[in-house]
Amino acid sequence: MAIEVRIPTILRNLTNDEKVVKGSGDTLSDLVTDLDQQYPGIAERLVDGGKLRRFINVYLNDEDVRFVGGLEAKLSDGDNVTVLPAVAGGSR
């Protein structure tokens, strides 16, 4: 099963500067485990305490995974996962 994962610039140092990588897994959690085997250190940047890190947004086929099962979101062959750092800020 091949899942295409888009990696943000800030994490590309872990993926040999690749902006799109391939992974596999039945769930998002499995995919993160697979990616961490290929690109050591990426899991700790995405997950903390068994949950997605607060300032990381992950989209499964353009749906925020927090609304479709989080780390237990089911994946299918050909799915697209996009990892984005959350943007915060505002005016004073």
All heavy atoms as an XYZ file, in Angstrom:
700
protein
N       0.857     -1.176      0.000
C       0.000      0.000      0.000
C       0.900      1.236      0.000
O       1.771      1.372      0.842
C      -0.887     -0.003      1.246
C      -1.685      1.254      1.386
S      -2.606      1.478      2.918
C      -3.289     -0.085      3.290
N       0.682      2.135     -0.931
C       1.490      3.349     -1.022
C       0.657      4.571     -0.663
O      -0.400      4.804     -1.227
C       2.057      3.500     -2.422
N       1.138      5.313      0.303
C       0.519      6.559      0.735
C       1.519      7.675      0.427
O       2.679      7.596      0.822
C       0.219      6.565      2.253
C      -0.536      5.309      2.685
C      -0.488      7.840      2.667
C      -1.919      5.169      2.171
N       1.067      8.699     -0.270
C       1.928      9.843     -0.566
C       1.813     10.842      0.575
O       0.709     11.207      0.982
C       1.478     10.484     -1.873
C       2.371     11.592     -2.335
C       1.942     12.122     -3.685
O       2.389     11.571     -4.706
O       1.141     13.080     -3.708
N       2.953     11.264      1.088
C       2.992     12.181      2.228
C       3.747     13.443      1.822
O       4.911     13.379      1.420
C       3.673     11.532      3.451
C       3.627     12.471      4.653
C       3.032     10.186      3.783
N       3.085     14.590      1.942
C       3.723     15.878      1.657
C       4.335     16.407      2.957
O       3.650     16.506      3.969
C       2.702     16.859      1.102
C       2.253     16.493     -0.288
C       1.245     17.500     -0.833
N       0.856     17.163     -2.178
C      -0.103     16.297     -2.501
N      -0.762     15.678     -1.559
N      -0.388     16.053     -3.763
N       5.602     16.741      2.867
C       6.379     17.143      4.037
C       6.635     18.651      3.989
O       7.084     19.167      2.963
C       7.734     16.393      4.055
C       7.536     14.870      3.997
C       8.581     16.798      5.251
C       6.834     14.276      5.195
N       6.394     19.370      5.094
C       6.663     20.810      5.098
C       8.169     21.088      5.122
O       8.965     20.259      5.561
C       5.994     21.290      6.389
C       6.063     20.113      7.302
C       5.893     18.907      6.399
N       8.527     22.257      4.672
C       9.935     22.651      4.595
C      10.662     22.431      5.913
O      11.792     21.933      5.931
C      10.047     24.133      4.181
O       9.357     24.312      2.947
C      11.487     24.559      4.027
N      10.023     22.747      7.020
C      10.679     22.666      8.330
C      11.069     21.233      8.717
O      11.954     21.026      9.536
C       9.800     23.324      9.415
C      10.624     23.596     10.652
C       8.584     22.466      9.722
C       9.979     24.559     11.612
N      10.446     20.224      8.112
C      10.770     18.826      8.431
C      11.586     18.139      7.341
O      11.946     16.973      7.482
C       9.482     18.030      8.688
C       8.646     18.455      9.885
C       7.399     17.603      9.994
C       9.460     18.374     11.163
N      11.878     18.824      6.269
C      12.579     18.185      5.144
C      14.017     17.798      5.458
O      14.588     16.959      4.775
C      12.509     19.066      3.902
C      11.110     19.095      3.342
C      11.030     19.857      2.048
N       9.626     20.112      1.765
C       9.182     21.071      1.004
N      10.027     21.897      0.399
N       7.887     21.234      0.811
N      14.590     18.389      6.505
C      15.922     17.952      6.901
C      15.909     16.486      7.337
O      16.927     15.807      7.282
C      16.481     18.842      8.023
C      15.663     18.755      9.293
O      14.435     18.819      9.266
N      16.340     18.633     10.413
N      14.747     15.980      7.729
C      14.608     14.579      8.137
C      14.335     13.653      6.960
O      14.475     12.437      7.083
C      13.476     14.436      9.164
C      13.647     15.220     10.458
C      12.384     15.182     11.283
C      14.826     14.678     11.244
N      13.925     14.213      5.818
C      13.564     13.390      4.658
C      14.522     13.614      3.489
O      14.129     13.462      2.327
C      12.117     13.684      4.201
O      12.014     15.058      3.809
C      11.111     13.370      5.287
N      15.754     13.965      3.806
C      16.764     14.203      2.766
C      16.291     15.258      1.774
O      16.506     15.135      0.566
C      17.125     12.901      2.048
C      17.611     11.837      3.005
O      18.421     12.123      3.879
N      17.119     10.634      2.860
N      15.615     16.266      2.287
C      15.097     17.392      1.504
C      14.001     17.009      0.509
O      13.679     17.792     -0.387
C      16.217     18.158      0.799
C      17.077     18.919      1.797
O      16.519     19.450      2.778
O      18.304     18.981      1.606
N      13.417     15.830      0.668
C      12.296     15.425     -0.184
C      11.031     16.099      0.305
O      10.726     16.074      1.491
C      12.110     13.906     -0.162
C      13.269     13.134     -0.749
C      13.397     13.328     -2.242
O      12.370     13.489     -2.929
O      14.549     13.318     -2.727
N      10.273     16.698     -0.620
C       9.020     17.337     -0.213
C       7.842     16.376     -0.268
O       6.811     16.617      0.342
C       8.742     18.583     -1.033
C       8.552     18.376     -2.500
C       8.304     19.713     -3.177
C       8.216     19.552     -4.676
N       7.961     20.827     -5.334
N       8.001     15.262     -0.980
C       6.977     14.214     -1.025
C       7.673     12.882     -0.817
O       8.670     12.583     -1.480
C       6.217     14.210     -2.371
C       5.208     13.078     -2.415
C       5.530     15.539     -2.614
N       7.162     12.095      0.134
C       7.716     10.770      0.406
C       6.581      9.756      0.356
O       5.400     10.123      0.379
C       8.446     10.720      1.771
C       9.626     11.656      1.785
C       7.505     11.026      2.924
N       6.931      8.493      0.303
C       5.946      7.410      0.290
C       6.058      6.630      1.586
O       7.149      6.416      2.117
C       6.195      6.458     -0.883
C       6.126      7.103     -2.236
C       4.730      7.160     -2.745
C       4.755      7.681     -4.192
N       3.463      7.937     -4.696
N       4.912      6.193      2.069
C       4.878      5.372      3.261
C       3.735      4.390      3.148
O       3.004      4.378      2.154
N       3.577      3.573      4.185
C       2.479      2.608      4.186
C       1.949      2.428      5.595
O       2.606      2.758      6.573
C       2.946      1.267      3.609
O       3.935      0.700      4.434
N       0.742      1.901      5.663
C       0.110      1.626      6.947
C      -1.395      1.607      6.813
O      -1.950      2.210      5.894
N      -2.037      0.880      7.709
C      -3.497      0.800      7.711
C      -4.130      2.001      8.398
O      -5.278      2.336      8.149
C      -3.964     -0.481      8.409
C      -3.579     -1.731      7.631
O      -3.519     -1.665      6.388
O      -3.316     -2.763      8.274
N      -3.360      2.632      9.303
C      -3.832      3.812     10.024
C      -2.755      4.891      9.952
O      -1.600      4.610      9.599
C      -4.116      3.508     11.506
O      -2.875      3.157     12.141
C      -5.143      2.390     11.688
N      -3.115      6.099     10.332
C      -2.135      7.178     10.369
C      -1.007      6.841     11.336
O       0.161      7.107     11.059
C      -2.810      8.497     10.754
C      -1.904      9.715     10.780
C      -1.265      9.965      9.412
C      -2.683     10.935     11.229
N      -1.324      6.220     12.442
C      -0.302      5.808     13.406
C       0.690      4.840     12.761
O       1.905      4.971     12.937
C      -0.965      5.154     14.623
O       0.004      4.758     15.556
N       0.187      3.863     11.998
C       1.055      2.919     11.295
C       1.934      3.649     10.282
O       3.112      3.324     10.117
C       0.236      1.857     10.552
C      -0.543      0.942     11.473
O      -0.200      0.841     12.669
O      -1.514      0.322     10.987
N       1.359      4.627      9.599
C       2.107      5.403      8.611
C       3.243      6.167      9.284
O       4.371      6.181      8.791
C       1.178      6.367      7.875
C       1.848      7.316      6.882
C       2.476      6.552      5.720
C       0.846      8.339      6.370
N       2.970      6.797     10.415
C       4.009      7.538     11.146
C       5.126      6.592     11.562
O       6.314      6.918     11.428
C       3.412      8.281     12.359
C       4.509      8.844     13.255
C       2.476      9.391     11.907
N       4.775      5.393     12.011
C       5.780      4.392     12.389
C       6.636      4.014     11.186
O       7.861      3.944     11.277
C       5.108      3.142     12.990
O       4.405      3.532     14.174
C       6.122      2.067     13.335
N       5.986      3.786     10.039
C       6.711      3.439      8.819
C       7.640      4.582      8.397
O       8.801      4.346      8.056
C       5.731      3.101      7.694
C       6.455      2.716      6.413
O       7.226      1.741      6.426
O       6.256      3.410      5.396
N       7.137      5.807      8.436
C       7.965      6.957      8.067
C       9.157      7.099      9.001
O      10.254      7.438      8.572
C       7.140      8.237      8.058
C       6.092      8.364      6.966
C       5.283      9.644      7.159
C       6.714      8.322      5.586
N       8.940      6.825     10.292
C      10.030      6.955     11.258
C      11.115      5.907     11.018
O      12.288      6.157     11.284
C       9.502      6.862     12.689
C      10.495      7.419     13.695
O      10.882      8.596     13.547
O      10.891      6.673     14.609
N      10.740      4.743     10.498
C      11.743      3.729     10.157
C      12.564      4.185      8.957
O      13.763      3.932      8.887
C      11.066      2.389      9.867
C      10.489      1.756     11.104
C       9.667      0.516     10.808
O       9.365      0.192      9.673
N       9.287     -0.187     11.865
N      11.923      4.871      8.017
C      12.621      5.365      6.836
C      13.402      6.647      7.125
O      14.473      6.868      6.564
C      11.618      5.672      5.718
C      10.873      4.477      5.185
C       9.902      4.919      4.117
O      10.308      5.395      3.057
N       8.613      4.799      4.395
N      12.808      7.498      7.958
C      13.356      8.820      8.253
C      13.380      9.018      9.769
O      12.493      9.661     10.334
C      12.518      9.916      7.579
C      12.296      9.661      6.112
C      11.078      9.168      5.642
C      13.314      9.888      5.183
C      10.873      8.917      4.299
C      13.119      9.639      3.844
C      11.900      9.147      3.407
O      11.713      8.894      2.073
N      14.377      8.434     10.435
C      14.430      8.492     11.904
C      14.285      9.916     12.443
O      14.881     10.865     11.935
C      15.813      7.915     12.223
C      16.112      7.018     11.061
C      15.515      7.724      9.873
N      13.450     10.027     13.473
C      13.228     11.305     14.135
C      11.952     12.000     13.726
O      11.492     12.915     14.401
N      11.329     11.548     12.636
C      10.127     12.253     12.182
C       8.946     12.011     13.119
O       8.144     12.907     13.343
C       9.788     11.919     10.712
C       8.897     13.018     10.132
C       9.179     10.539     10.572
C       8.787     13.013      8.626
N       8.858     10.824     13.707
C       7.730     10.530     14.598
C       7.702     11.469     15.799
O       6.648     11.972     16.173
C       7.769      9.078     15.062
N       8.857     11.728     16.384
C       8.878     12.603     17.561
C       8.522     14.040     17.222
O       8.123     14.806     18.084
C      10.221     12.529     18.274
C      11.365     13.150     17.525
C      12.697     12.945     18.226
O      13.012     11.795     18.573
O      13.411     13.938     18.403
N       8.643     14.412     15.963
C       8.255     15.757     15.536
C       6.758     15.844     15.254
O       6.193     16.930     15.198
C       9.035     16.160     14.287
C      10.540     16.179     14.458
C      11.059     17.321     15.312
N      10.800     18.622     14.782
C      11.561     19.272     13.913
N      12.671     18.713     13.467
N      11.227     20.461     13.493
N       6.107     14.684     15.064
C       4.677     14.663     14.741
C       3.798     14.247     15.909
O       2.658     14.692     16.015
C       4.424     13.701     13.567
C       5.144     14.007     12.262
C       4.850     12.915     11.237
C       4.753     15.368     11.738
N       4.326     13.376     16.769
C       3.513     12.762     17.826
C       4.177     12.984     19.183
O       5.391     12.897     19.304
C       3.356     11.243     17.559
C       2.566     10.572     18.658
C       2.703     11.002     16.204
N       3.340     13.244     20.182
C       3.821     13.386     21.552
C       2.786     12.766     22.476
O       1.602     13.119     22.416
C       4.033     14.864     21.889
C       4.600     15.071     23.277
O       5.414     14.241     23.726
O       4.241     16.077     23.917
N       3.204     11.834     23.287
C       2.296     11.216     24.240
C       1.144     10.471     23.580
O       0.049     10.441     24.121
N       1.389      9.899     22.415
C       0.356      9.135     21.725
C      -0.672      9.972     20.987
O      -1.679      9.450     20.509
N      -0.415     11.276     20.883
C      -1.329     12.179     20.166
C      -0.523     13.041     19.208
O       0.669     13.263     19.415
C      -2.066     13.094     21.144
C      -2.990     12.377     22.084
C      -3.708     13.352     22.982
C      -4.611     12.603     23.945
N      -5.321     13.491     24.836
N      -1.210     13.531     18.173
C      -0.546     14.469     17.277
C      -0.135     15.699     18.071
O      -0.878     16.164     18.938
C      -1.478     14.890     16.140
C      -1.708     13.844     15.057
C      -2.802     14.317     14.107
C      -0.425     13.568     14.297
N       1.032     16.204     17.763
C       1.483     17.419     18.435
C       0.507     18.562     18.158
O      -0.097     18.634     17.091
C       2.888     17.805     17.971
C       3.952     16.913     18.546
C       5.332     17.479     18.247
N       6.343     16.689     18.918
C       6.753     16.897     20.167
N       6.240     17.873     20.885
N       7.680     16.131     20.690
N       0.381     19.410     19.111
C      -0.601     20.497     19.067
C      -0.404     21.437     17.880
O      -1.368     21.917     17.296
C      -0.508     21.267     20.379
C      -1.503     22.350     20.516
C      -1.437     22.924     21.890
N      -2.255     24.132     21.949
C      -2.189     25.007     22.906
N      -1.353     24.819     23.902
N      -2.945     26.057     22.895
N       0.837     21.702     17.514
C       1.095     22.676     16.465
C       1.443     22.032     15.120
O       2.104     22.637     14.292
C       2.184     23.658     16.909
C       1.727     24.494     18.066
C       2.219     24.272     19.344
C       0.766     25.475     17.887
C       1.775     25.035     20.419
C       0.319     26.246     18.949
C       0.820     26.021     20.222
N       0.985     20.809     14.937
C       1.126     20.116     13.657
C      -0.274     19.793     13.153
O      -1.093     19.236     13.881
C       1.928     18.802     13.811
C       3.374     19.085     14.198
C       1.860     17.956     12.549
C       4.218     19.696     13.105
N      -0.554     20.171     11.933
C      -1.828     19.826     11.302
C      -1.559     18.754     10.261
O      -0.597     18.852      9.497
C      -2.454     21.048     10.624
C      -2.848     22.104     11.632
O      -3.394     21.803     12.682
N      -2.544     23.345     11.325
N      -2.399     17.725     10.262
C      -2.260     16.639      9.299
C      -3.586     16.490      8.581
O      -4.651     16.454      9.225
C      -1.859     15.326     10.001
C      -1.757     14.184      8.990
C      -0.542     15.494     10.757
N      -3.506     16.414      7.277
C      -4.707     16.280      6.444
C      -4.642     14.983      5.665
O      -3.605     14.643      5.099
C      -4.821     17.465      5.477
C      -5.023     18.757      6.210
C      -3.934     19.511      6.634
C      -6.298     19.200      6.525
C      -4.116     20.682      7.348
C      -6.494     20.373      7.235
C      -5.396     21.109      7.642
O      -5.576     22.260      8.357
N      -5.740     14.263      5.667
C      -5.892     13.035      4.905
C      -6.857     13.332      3.774
O      -8.040     13.589      4.027
C      -6.420     11.915      5.804
C      -6.852     10.626      5.127
C      -5.695     10.001      4.357
C      -7.402      9.654      6.159
N      -6.357     13.359      2.560
C      -7.191     13.699      1.402
C      -7.969     14.990      1.653
O      -9.177     15.060      1.450
C      -8.136     12.559      1.055
C      -7.391     11.280      0.734
O      -6.316     11.297      0.147
N      -7.944     10.158      1.152
N      -7.285     16.005      2.152
C      -7.830     17.342      2.407
C      -8.769     17.430      3.605
O      -9.396     18.458      3.818
C      -8.513     17.912      1.157
C      -7.555     18.063     -0.004
O      -6.381     18.413      0.229
O      -7.972     17.832     -1.150
N      -8.879     16.373      4.404
C      -9.685     16.403      5.633
C      -8.748     16.420      6.830
O      -7.814     15.617      6.911
C     -10.582     15.157      5.729
C     -11.687     15.093      4.710
C     -12.823     16.051      5.017
O     -13.076     16.346      6.194
O     -13.444     16.511      4.040
N      -9.006     17.319      7.776
C      -8.212     17.380      8.997
C      -8.386     16.057      9.742
O      -9.505     15.662     10.070
C      -8.694     18.549      9.862
C      -7.817     18.809     11.065
O      -7.220     17.857     11.612
O      -7.740     19.976     11.476
N      -7.281     15.353     10.016
C      -7.386     14.030     10.645
C      -7.976     14.084     12.045
O      -8.490     13.077     12.522
C      -6.038     13.268     10.678
C      -5.550     12.967      9.291
C      -5.008     13.984     11.510
N      -7.935     15.228     12.668
C      -8.531     15.322     14.005
C     -10.041     15.079     13.964
O     -10.654     14.756     14.966
C      -8.212     16.680     14.615
C      -6.752     16.784     15.045
C      -6.445     18.137     15.661
N      -5.125     18.168     16.234
C      -4.029     18.548     15.592
N      -4.096     18.936     14.333
N      -2.856     18.547     16.193
N     -10.635     15.242     12.775
C     -12.080     15.035     12.629
C     -12.418     13.704     11.973
O     -13.596     13.393     11.790
C     -12.701     16.185     11.829
C     -12.483     17.526     12.473
C     -11.638     18.450     11.899
C     -13.101     17.838     13.680
C     -11.421     19.686     12.501
C     -12.886     19.069     14.295
C     -12.044     19.996     13.698
N     -11.390     12.920     11.607
C     -11.650     11.626     10.964
C     -10.891     10.488     11.640
O     -10.529      9.507     11.010
C     -11.334     11.660      9.440
C     -12.300     12.549      8.708
C      -9.902     12.066      9.173
N     -10.648     10.639     12.946
C     -10.053      9.545     13.699
C      -8.665      9.777     14.263
O      -8.117      8.908     14.925
N      -8.070     10.937     13.989
C      -6.741     11.223     14.528
C      -5.728     10.190     14.080
O      -5.708      9.779     12.918
N      -4.907      9.732     14.994
C      -3.889      8.749     14.649
C      -4.488      7.406     14.237
O      -3.822      6.604     13.596
C      -2.915      8.548     15.819
C      -1.937      9.688     16.048
C      -1.169      9.484     17.347
C      -0.973      9.830     14.879
N      -5.739      7.176     14.578
C      -6.401      5.924     14.190
C      -7.190      6.060     12.893
O      -7.907      5.133     12.490
C      -7.298      5.432     15.324
C      -6.518      5.082     16.584
C      -5.304      4.181     16.332
O      -5.462      3.153     15.636
O      -4.210      4.514     16.815
N      -7.055      7.189     12.210
C      -7.724      7.377     10.915
C      -7.278      6.275      9.962
O      -6.099      5.958      9.854
C      -7.375      8.750     10.331
N      -8.236      5.652      9.297
C      -7.966      4.560      8.364
C      -7.415      5.098      7.051
O      -7.899      6.110      6.535
C      -9.249      3.762      8.081
C      -9.870      3.147      9.312
C      -9.004      2.046      9.860
C      -9.703      1.382     11.048
N      -8.797      0.641     11.874
N      -6.405      4.413      6.531
C      -5.780      4.800      5.271
C      -6.040      3.741      4.214
O      -6.199      2.569      4.523
C      -4.267      4.956      5.457
C      -3.804      5.957      6.507
C      -2.293      5.934      6.620
C      -4.302      7.347      6.175
N      -6.046      4.189      2.958
C      -6.216      3.294      1.818
C      -5.122      3.574      0.802
O      -4.581      4.688      0.734
C      -7.578      3.514      1.151
O      -8.621      3.243      2.055
N      -4.822      2.581     -0.007
C      -3.836      2.734     -1.060
C      -4.184      3.944     -1.920
O      -5.338      4.133     -2.300
C      -3.805      1.468     -1.911
C      -2.632      1.438     -2.863
O      -1.565      1.955     -2.501
O      -2.786      0.900     -3.972
N      -3.198      4.793     -2.172
C      -3.415      5.972     -2.998
C      -3.828      7.213     -2.243
O      -3.957      8.281     -2.842
N      -4.042      7.100     -0.923
C      -4.387      8.288     -0.136
C      -3.237      9.289     -0.148
O      -2.077      8.925     -0.362
C      -4.682      7.910      1.324
C      -6.086      7.383      1.531
O      -6.929      7.537      0.630
O      -6.327      6.806      2.610
N      -3.574     10.538      0.108
C      -2.596     11.615      0.230
C      -2.668     12.180      1.643
O      -3.756     12.495      2.122
C      -2.882     12.735     -0.769
C      -2.639     12.300     -2.181
O      -1.531     11.949     -2.535
N      -3.685     12.309     -2.995
N      -1.522     12.303      2.261
C      -1.425     12.889      3.598
C      -0.541     14.119      3.483
O       0.533     14.079      2.880
C      -0.831     11.879      4.605
C      -0.549     12.541      5.940
C      -1.772     10.690      4.788
N      -1.014     15.223      4.057
C      -0.252     16.464      4.055
C       0.020     16.870      5.494
O      -0.899     16.923      6.309
C      -1.038     17.586      3.341
O      -1.330     17.165      2.009
C      -0.250     18.880      3.307
N       1.280     17.144      5.789
C       1.694     17.592      7.121
C       1.998     19.079      7.008
O       2.762     19.498      6.147
C       2.950     16.825      7.597
C       3.407     17.357      8.946
C       2.693     15.329      7.632
N       1.377     19.866      7.878
C       1.598     21.313      7.878
C       1.841     21.792      9.297
O       1.120     21.407     10.216
C       0.378     22.054      7.331
C       0.014     21.847      5.878
C      -1.309     22.528      5.576
C       1.102     22.426      4.993
N       2.831     22.650      9.492
C       2.982     23.263     10.810
C       1.854     24.284     10.987
O       1.465     24.954     10.031
C       4.346     23.933     10.753
C       4.616     24.140      9.294
C       3.863     23.066      8.558
N       1.320     24.346     12.187
C       0.286     25.338     12.462
C       0.907     26.726     12.457
O       2.044     26.911     12.880
C      -0.364     25.050     13.817
N       0.160     27.671     11.979
C       0.623     29.049     11.942
C      -0.135     29.809     13.026
O      -1.352     29.754     13.097
C       0.361     29.685     10.553
C       0.786     31.134     10.552
C       1.082     28.898      9.484
N       0.606     30.470     13.877
C      -0.015     31.245     14.947
C       0.493     32.679     14.872
O       1.541     32.949     14.323
C       0.334     30.622     16.301
N      -0.234     33.529     15.439
C       0.196     34.918     15.474
C      -1.000     35.833     15.542
O      -2.132     35.402     15.668
N      -0.742     37.071     15.428
C      -1.818     38.043     15.484
C      -1.250     39.433     15.685
O      -0.041     39.634     15.735
N      -2.110     40.347     15.817
C      -1.661     41.710     16.012
C      -1.581     42.018     17.500
O      -2.199     41.366     18.317
C      -2.604     42.679     15.311
O      -3.905     42.540     15.835
N      -0.862     43.034     17.796
C      -0.697     43.420     19.204
C      -1.776     44.369     19.608
O      -2.326     45.130     18.992
C       0.651     44.076     19.404
C       1.745     43.092     19.245
C       3.040     43.844     19.432
N       4.124     42.857     19.465
C       5.239     43.087     20.062
N       5.451     44.206     20.686
N       6.182     42.199     20.052
